[in-house]
Amino acid sequence: MTTINDRTLPVFEAPAATPVPVRAAPSIFHERWWLDIATQGDWKLAMVKQNGEVIGEMPYAMQRTRLWRVSHLPPLTRTLGPVIKSVTGSEARQLHHELDVTGKLIEQLPDCDSFFQVLDPRIDDALAFALHGFTVSARYTFRIDWNTTADEAWKRLNSKTRNVIRSASRELTVVPDITPDEFIAFYDANLAARSRTNAYGDAVMRDLVNAFVERKAGMLLGAYGPGGKLVAAVGLVWDHQAMYYLLSSRAQDAHSGSISLLLWTGIGRALERKLTFDFDGFSSPSTFSFLNGFGAKLTQRLGVERHGTVYLLMRTLKRKFVPGRVFAPNL
C-alpha cells in the first residue's frame, strides 16, 4: 500500500495481463475520428495492400498557408508514423519487410514544402525515411511501464515531487471525470488571465475533449480547493497500450503541487488499467526538470522531416533576424 500524509492509498493492481507484443500498433492519434477532428477533415491515408489485405498505413495531414504547402502533426496529435503488419521469420526478413512497406508508404506522401512527423515511440528506427532523403532526429518523452506497481512508482519519485504531492493532497480534493464544459471554461479562463490564446484552436480542442470523453478514450481530472473552487485540471487520453498526459491548466493562485497531484492520480489510473503512462514529451528545460521528478524512464521518439530548399532558406533567415525566438522543426 502507498501512503500520503499517513493516509493509506490503494495499490493499483489488476489481474495480470501481458500486452500482445507489436512493433507499431495504432495509437489513439491514428484513430480516424481523432484525425477527422484534429485536422477538420483535411488528412489522407497512404496505404499498402498485399493480396487484398492492408499491410501498411500512414496517415498525414495537409495544410496550405499563404506561402507553403505543409504536412505537419495536427493540433494535440503527439505522434503518428507508419503502422505495419508484422511478419514472422528472421530479423533480416522482418527488416526487409519493414523497409519495403515503409518505402511504398513514403512514395505516396505528397510533394510539399515541409513534412514533419514524430513517430510512435514503439518505432525504434527510421531507416526507411533516412534512405528516402528524410532527416531523422531524436526527441524524448518519459514513460512509466504498465507492469510497475504503485509502490514502485511512488518510491521512484524524487523527494521534492513526493513532498509537493503530499502537501497538495492536504489542501486539495481530486475529482475524476469533471465535465468537458467545466474543463474548457476553466482552461479558457486561465488563458484569458494570462492574456494568451489557445495554441491548439478553440474549436479543435473543444471537439477533441468532447469526443474522447464521449468515447471513453480519455478523462478529465480536477483539483478543488477550499470552497469547492476548481484550481487545476488535466486531460488524459488512452489507447490499448498507453495513457497520455495531453492537457493541463491551473489557476495562477493554485497550490504549486496541484498538477503533480493530478498526474500522480493519473499514473495510478494507468497502472490500474495495465497501461503505460506516457508524459508525452517536453519542449523546454523547465518542463524536463518538472517531469524528471516523477522518476519515469526517458524514452526516445524519432522525428522525421523533409523540407524544400526555399522553405529551409526562409526558416534560416527567420532564425537569424528574429532573436530570442525558438523555431521547432514543425514550424
Disulfide bonds with the S-S distance in Angstrom:
none
